[in-house]
Amino acid sequence: MKPLQLSTETAIKLSKKLNVPLEQLMHMPQHILIQKLMELEKEKEN
């Protein structure tokens, strides 16, 4: 599996938002990353 195609800035912002180390974020399957981002959006709405 290839690493996610993210810019460095985006990767750093996401790792901070999701409280995930940068290396772990880069090796996270894309569908899991999308799921986590959707959870964050739901939390924002509440």
KOLKE-895582 format. One record per atom (N, C-alpha, C): residue number from 1; residue in one letter; atom name; x, y, z. Coordinates in nm, 2 decimals, m for minus. Example, Ala and Ser with C-alpha at 12.3 -4.5 7.8 and 13.67 -1.06 7.14 Angstrom:
% KOLKE-895582
    nr   rest   atom       xx       yy       zz
     1      a      N     1.32    m0.57     0.78
     1      a     CA     1.23    m0.45     0.78
     1      a      C     1.32    m0.33     0.78
     2      s      N     1.28    m0.22     0.71
     2      s     CA     1.37    m0.11     0.71
     2      s      C     1.29     0.00     0.79
This chain:
% KOLKE-895582
    nr   rest   atom       xx       yy       zz
     1      m      N     0.08    m0.12     0.00
     1      m     CA     0.00     0.00     0.00
     1      m      C     0.09     0.12     0.00
     2      k      N     0.06     0.22    m0.09
     2      k     CA     0.14     0.34    m0.10
     2      k      C     0.10     0.44     0.01
     3      p      N     0.19     0.53     0.05
     3      p     CA     0.15     0.63     0.15
     3      p      C     0.05     0.73     0.09
     4      l      N    m0.03     0.79     0.17
     4      l     CA    m0.13     0.89     0.12
     4      l      C    m0.06     1.00     0.05
     5      q      N    m0.13     1.05    m0.05
     5      q     CA    m0.08     1.16    m0.13
     5      q      C    m0.13     1.29    m0.07
     6      l      N    m0.06     1.34     0.04
     6      l     CA    m0.09     1.46     0.11
     6      l      C     0.03     1.56     0.10
     7      s      N     0.00     1.68     0.10
     7      s     CA     0.11     1.78     0.11
     7      s      C     0.15     1.77     0.26
     8      t      N     0.28     1.82     0.28
     8      t     CA     0.33     1.81     0.42
     8      t      C     0.24     1.89     0.51
     9      e      N     0.20     2.01     0.47
     9      e     CA     0.12     2.10     0.56
     9      e      C    m0.01     2.03     0.60
    10      t      N    m0.08     1.97     0.50
    10      t     CA    m0.20     1.90     0.52
    10      t      C    m0.18     1.78     0.62
    11      a      N    m0.08     1.71     0.60
    11      a     CA    m0.05     1.59     0.68
    11      a      C    m0.03     1.64     0.83
    12      i      N     0.05     1.74     0.85
    12      i     CA     0.08     1.79     0.98
    12      i      C    m0.05     1.84     1.05
    13      k      N    m0.14     1.92     0.97
    13      k     CA    m0.26     1.97     1.03
    13      k      C    m0.35     1.85     1.07
    14      l      N    m0.36     1.75     0.98
    14      l     CA    m0.45     1.63     1.01
    14      l      C    m0.40     1.55     1.13
    15      s      N    m0.26     1.54     1.14
    15      s     CA    m0.21     1.46     1.25
    15      s      C    m0.24     1.53     1.38
    16      k      N    m0.24     1.66     1.38
    16      k     CA    m0.27     1.74     1.51
    16      k      C    m0.42     1.73     1.54
    17      k      N    m0.50     1.74     1.44
    17      k     CA    m0.65     1.74     1.46
    17      k      C    m0.69     1.60     1.51
    18      l      N    m0.63     1.50     1.45
    18      l     CA    m0.68     1.36     1.48
    18      l      C    m0.60     1.30     1.60
    19      n      N    m0.50     1.38     1.65
    19      n     CA    m0.41     1.33     1.76
    19      n      C    m0.34     1.20     1.72
    20      v      N    m0.29     1.20     1.60
    20      v     CA    m0.23     1.08     1.55
    20      v      C    m0.08     1.12     1.51
    21      p      N     0.02     1.03     1.55
    21      p     CA     0.15     1.07     1.50
    21      p      C     0.16     1.07     1.35
    22      l      N     0.25     1.15     1.30
    22      l     CA     0.26     1.18     1.15
    22      l      C     0.28     1.05     1.08
    23      e      N     0.38     0.96     1.13
    23      e     CA     0.41     0.84     1.06
    23      e      C     0.28     0.75     1.05
    24      q      N     0.21     0.75     1.16
    24      q     CA     0.09     0.66     1.16
    24      q      C    m0.01     0.71     1.06
    25      l      N    m0.03     0.84     1.05
    25      l     CA    m0.12     0.91     0.96
    25      l      C    m0.09     0.87     0.82
    26      m      N     0.04     0.88     0.78
    26      m     CA     0.08     0.85     0.64
    26      m      C     0.06     0.71     0.60
    27      h      N     0.06     0.62     0.70
    27      h     CA     0.04     0.48     0.66
    27      h      C    m0.11     0.43     0.69
    28      m      N    m0.19     0.52     0.73
    28      m     CA    m0.33     0.49     0.75
    28      m      C    m0.40     0.47     0.62
    29      p      N    m0.48     0.36     0.62
    29      p     CA    m0.56     0.34     0.49
    29      p      C    m0.66     0.46     0.47
    30      q      N    m0.67     0.49     0.34
    30      q     CA    m0.75     0.61     0.31
    30      q      C    m0.89     0.61     0.37
    31      h      N    m0.96     0.49     0.36
    31      h     CA    m1.10     0.48     0.41
    31      h      C    m1.11     0.51     0.56
    32      i      N    m1.00     0.47     0.63
    32      i     CA    m1.01     0.49     0.78
    32      i      C    m0.99     0.64     0.80
    33      l      N    m0.90     0.70     0.73
    33      l     CA    m0.87     0.85     0.74
    33      l      C    m1.00     0.93     0.71
    34      i      N    m1.07     0.89     0.61
    34      i     CA    m1.20     0.96     0.57
    34      i      C    m1.30     0.94     0.68
    35      q      N    m1.31     0.82     0.74
    35      q     CA    m1.40     0.79     0.84
    35      q      C    m1.37     0.88     0.97
    36      k      N    m1.24     0.89     1.00
    36      k     CA    m1.20     0.98     1.12
    36      k      C    m1.24     1.12     1.09
    37      l      N    m1.22     1.17     0.97
    37      l     CA    m1.25     1.31     0.93
    37      l      C    m1.40     1.33     0.94
    38      m      N    m1.48     1.23     0.90
    38      m     CA    m1.63     1.25     0.91
    38      m      C    m1.67     1.25     1.06
    39      e      N    m1.60     1.17     1.14
    39      e     CA    m1.63     1.18     1.28
    39      e      C    m1.60     1.32     1.34
    40      l      N    m1.49     1.38     1.30
    40      l     CA    m1.46     1.51     1.34
    40      l      C    m1.56     1.61     1.30
    41      e      N    m1.61     1.60     1.18
    41      e     CA    m1.72     1.69     1.13
    41      e      C    m1.84     1.68     1.21
    42      k      N    m1.88     1.56     1.25
    42      k     CA    m2.00     1.53     1.33
    42      k      C    m1.99     1.60     1.46
    43      e      N    m1.87     1.59     1.52
    43      e     CA    m1.84     1.65     1.65
    43      e      C    m1.85     1.80     1.65
    44      k      N    m1.81     1.86     1.54
    44      k     CA    m1.81     2.00     1.52
    44      k      C    m1.96     2.05     1.52
    45      e      N    m2.05     1.97     1.45
    45      e     CA    m2.18     2.01     1.44
    45      e      C    m2.26     2.01     1.57
    46      n      N    m2.22     1.93     1.66
    46      n     CA    m2.29     1.92     1.79
    46      n      C    m2.25     2.03     1.88
